[in-house]
Amino acid sequence: MKTILVPIDFSENAGRAIDAAKLIASKTDADLVFLHAYQPYITDVSLPVTMSSLPIYKEQEEGFKSLLEEQVELAKQQGFSAQSIWEADGIHDAVIRNAEELVADLIVVGRTGKGGFMDKLIGSSATNIALDAPCPVLVIPPQIDHLDIKRVVYATQLEFEEMSNLRDVAELTRQLGANLSLIKISSLEQPNIQPDHQYISQISKGLNIAEGDIVVREGGGVEEGIIGFCEEVSADLLVVSTRERGFLERFIINPSITKKLVVETPVPLLVHHIR
């Protein structure tokens, strides 16, 4: 891992994301890139911005720029390699574009409190970034005051196309000095593509994961089963792999398990992508 991109808005949630990014950077020697996307707030878009109001926006902009540079300097004082990016754009587009340009290995974002109906249907900024990013995205929920990753849970469907992501997760787990468990919740929501026992044997041998750390459970909702297992083993990090979806499937017909977990899980969630 070489580059971690951290979008920040100077809130408590952003502070949690910064702490998580620093934890991972300290274990992987990755560079930190702090990004702030600034859009001036105009109370009535039907009214033109007057000359008298421009200094207010300018002062606010300079204040945010100063806060951004303070984060960079603090990180450098703590021994990290760090830089900043200032964007006058929406947060989603700014994050995706810079992740692509930087060839970022990881994006770390803070999540607000539990989403309401519209967040669950359409998605918060964290949700959309997690689904659309060109690299893995770590979402830190507001319940996390101090992150110490000792137990990692990967929620799997036990499919061959997950193997590349599993290798990456196993390597990150090793770098963090943590233990890795896999959980599959068998459900009609996610039918089998191949028999589970074949893939369990491949994973165990290929990634040196004990078969006892690969758990398959039958019945119940997938989301509830995953969160329940995380609580059972006191997981510090939950990892999922998500697929690209069309508009109707993604927003209307069948919202993904990943999308639900981003909004609701109390455990930090690392989202990988299967493309």
BELJOTA-V43496 format. One record per pair of residues at least 12 apart in sequence whose C-alpha atoms are under 6 Angstrom apart, sorted by the first residue. I is the first residue (numbers start at 1). J is the second residue. D is the distance in whole Angstrom. If there is no record, write none. Layout:
BEGIN
I;J;D, I;J;D
END
This chain:
BEGIN
1;30;6, 1;105;6, 2;30;4, 2;31;6, 3;30;5, 3;31;5, 3;104;5, 3;105;5, 4;32;5, 4;104;6, 4;106;5, 4;107;6, 5;33;5, 5;107;5, 6;33;6, 6;34;5, 6;35;6, 6;107;6, 6;108;5, 7;34;6, 7;35;5, 7;36;6, 8;36;5, 13;110;5, 14;110;5, 17;108;6, 17;109;5, 17;110;5, 27;176;6, 31;81;5, 31;82;6, 32;82;5, 33;82;6, 33;83;5, 33;84;6, 34;84;5, 35;84;6, 35;85;5, 36;86;5, 37;87;5, 37;88;6, 37;89;6, 37;91;5, 38;88;5, 39;88;6, 96;133;6, 105;135;6, 106;135;6, 106;136;5, 106;137;6, 107;137;5, 108;137;6, 108;138;5, 109;139;5, 110;139;6, 110;140;5, 111;140;6, 111;141;5, 114;264;6, 115;263;6, 127;262;6, 136;271;5, 136;272;5, 137;270;6, 137;271;5, 138;269;6, 138;270;4, 139;268;6, 139;269;5, 140;268;5, 149;236;5, 150;178;4, 151;178;5, 151;179;5, 151;235;5, 151;236;5, 152;179;6, 152;180;5, 152;235;6, 152;237;5, 153;180;6, 153;181;5, 153;182;6, 153;238;5, 154;182;5, 154;238;6, 154;239;5, 155;182;6, 155;183;5, 155;184;6, 155;240;5, 156;183;6, 156;184;5, 157;184;6, 181;213;5, 181;214;6, 182;214;5, 182;215;6, 183;215;5, 183;216;6, 184;216;5, 185;216;6, 185;217;5, 185;218;6, 185;222;6, 186;217;6, 186;218;5, 187;219;6, 237;268;5, 238;269;5, 239;269;6, 239;270;5, 239;271;6, 240;271;5, 241;271;6, 241;272;5, 241;273;5, 242;273;5, 242;274;6, 243;273;6, 243;274;5
END
